[in-house]
Structure formats: C-alpha cells, structure tokens
Amino acid sequence: MSHLLSRLSANPYLLLVLTMFMWGGNAIAGQLAVGEISPMLLTAFRWAGVAILILIFAQRRVVDEWPVLRTRLPLLLGLGALGFTAFNALFYIAAHSTVAINIGIIQGSLPVLVMLGAYIFYRTPVTGAQMIGVVATMIGIAVVAARGDLLRMGDINFNPGDLLMISACLLYAAYTVALRERPAASGLAIFSVMALGALATSIPLAITEAAMGDLIWPTTKGWAVAAYIAVFPSFLSQLFFLRSVELIGPGRAGVFINLVPVITAALGVFILNEEFQGFHAASLLFVLGGIWLAERGHIPRRQKSRG
C-alpha cells in the first residue's frame, strides 16, 4: 500500500478523480445499506474499521511523528469530528426531512464555500475564470439534481432539512479550509489522528440511535457494505484528498467535489441498473467544463507569493 500511495502522491488530479469515485461509491453503498444496517451504527463501524487499518498500516508512522502531531492534537481531533463525523451525521438527519433534489443542489455549493473560506481566512485569490467554472459546475449539479427538468427549480422551498444540509456543507468547507493549519506531518499520520476523533464522536451517535430504538444490527450484506465504506471512502479517499489539498490547495481541490453526483449517477447505471438519460450527459459536460475553467483560471503559486 505504501508503494502505491507513493506513486500516486505526485498526481493530485488522479488522486482527486479516484477520491470522487470512492465518494460516489459511498452514496451507492449507502443505498445498499438501507434496511441492512442503521445509519449511525454504520458511521461508527466505518471509523472502527479505519482504526483497525490504522493499527495495521499507520501505527509506526503515528508513533514516529507523534512529537509533531501532539502540537496540534486538539485541532486534528476536532477536524476529525467536524469533517468526518458531523458532516455525515447532519447529512443522514437532513435526508429524513428534505428531498434529494434539494440535497444535490446544496452540495453543489461546497466549492463556493471552500473558495470563500480560503479567501476570507487566507486571502487566497479567486479569479473570474474560477468563479465562472464554479458556476458551471453548479449548473451541472442542478441539472442532475432536477433530473433535467429545470422548471422544478422554482418549486424548491427550504425547510429544516435544507438548513441542516447547509450546515453540513459549511462544516465540511470549514474542515477543508482548516486543513492548511495541519502540522508538518505526513498525510497518513494526520489522517490517523483525525480518524480517532471521528471514532470517538461517532460512538455516542450510535448509542443514541440504540436508545431511540432505531438501531439495526448489520446483516451479512450490511457487514459487506460497512467493510467497503471503511476501506475505500473512509480510509484511502481521505488520504488522497489530504494529499491533493496539500499539492494544489483547498479551493482547486474543492471544485472536484462536484464530480460526485455525476459519478454517483453513472455508478447507479451499472450497479443499481438505473437508466442513463440525456441530462446525465449534459450534467457531466457542465461539471467537467467547470473544473477545466477553474483549473485554467488558477493563479500559480509563484504569482500568488508576490502579493
């Protein structure tokens, strides 16, 4: 695994594309988990699985880098709770009181929130081309969320679930921007500490779910889904995303998040036998075009350093 990560670590775009496929697969896995394992228990199990992987693959790295890690320990634990646990918890709760079309559109705001946060806190420049690219990707998200019927946009009313989803996106954007404050340690070691924070904060959620009588113990299929989520969306994808943010910054990396709904739709065709329609193709064109514009419009690091 270390050899594979080292080969991939120099190519942020490949890392980001792989990350988005894993996150898209996570959405499919979430659908497959319905009735097989309850949401909060799934969240707790995914981070328990990650903790096991950390013991196997990252224990020595964490021990070696502990003197650096402990200097920002509260920050790293907080980021794990913020970006790994809180986002997913709010997402699950929001899904009970809002519709998918609203969630899709609100998720499309993540790159805007990341760029805005990077500008507010770090004065990271945002060019006109980048903003046009973000708008284009958001149009793509709107197309896939509305299933090609843009007239449905006028019927959207924000409800408590929408506000929860907006809060979730704000938390994940804050997590992405705050990654700049991580200590000078390896991505694997940093992620390991954040994952422990996620595990610690997800356990009370599962206990609450059980106390409310909503806990569903995993079936065989539920265990398989939990294992997939622990290894790919929870472990490898987070390492890839951390490395990508390190290489090209949170604003440019955040734009790629808009690929997730399109990838999810494509995976739905092959895994869930959903029909691929024209609006899927239109959405893909908008999203890829937006990413291309955002990349063409970024300010090189040398130029930014001149002030």
C-alpha angles and dihedrals in degrees: 000000000000091000091050093049092049092053093049096042095084096056111067094178094056089045091051094048091050089047092053091049090053091048090047088051088051090061090052090047089051090057091047089051095060108118091002100078132358118252101245093043088051089052091051094045093049092058092041087055090049090051089056091050089050091054089052102041109017109031095100092045092052092048092048093049098037095108088061096038095053091059088070099025098129090049094050094046089048092050090052091053091044104043101027107033110019095048093053094042092053090044091055093047093046091052089065094059107031138047129256094247090061093047092051094052094044091050087055088067093067097093090049091051092048093049091046092049092048089051095046097047102028104019090236105178118245117201128209091247090054091052091049089050091052091049090050092051091048089053088053091052090049091052094052093041091052091043089235096307102113090175086075089068090080092058095059115118121183114235134173090282091055090051090050090052091049088052090050091052091048089053093050092046089051089050092051094048093044091057085085088073094058116123123259094270135116120283091241093055093045093048091049092059092045090050090055088054089051092050093049092051097041095056094068089051091056091047090052090049090053092047089054091053094244099111117122115193110224122264120211088275090047091055090050091051091048091050092051092048092048095051103038116021093028104037115020097031094053091051090050093048093048091052092047092052088050092052103042106010133252097280097056093039091050093060090067090063087080088070091069099080091047092048090046090054091050093048088048089061094054101034105028096030093239119163118257108225137186094262089061089060092046091050092050091053092051094047096046091043090051093051090049091052092047091051093047090050100049119117113239115244092244092055093047091052091061090068 
